């Protein structure tokens, strides 16, 4: 059964994973984020308790 011979298919699998793990992440990580998160002011918020009317 020739389909059980792993020699050509194993090499194709290894080379494709090498391409996926080296080329594609570098292309993705080179993109610039368009919406940089803005820093929130560190001012103190009001912490008054709510006085219920009843």
WORASUL-V358057 format. One record per helix or strand of 3 or more residues. SS is the DSSP state (H for helix, E for strand). FROM is the first residue (numbers start at 0). TO is the last residue. If there is no record, write none. Layout:
# WORASUL-V358057
ss->{SS;SS}
from->{FROM;FROM}
to->{TO;TO}
This chain:
# WORASUL-V358057
ss->{H;H}
from->{1;6}
to->{3;28}
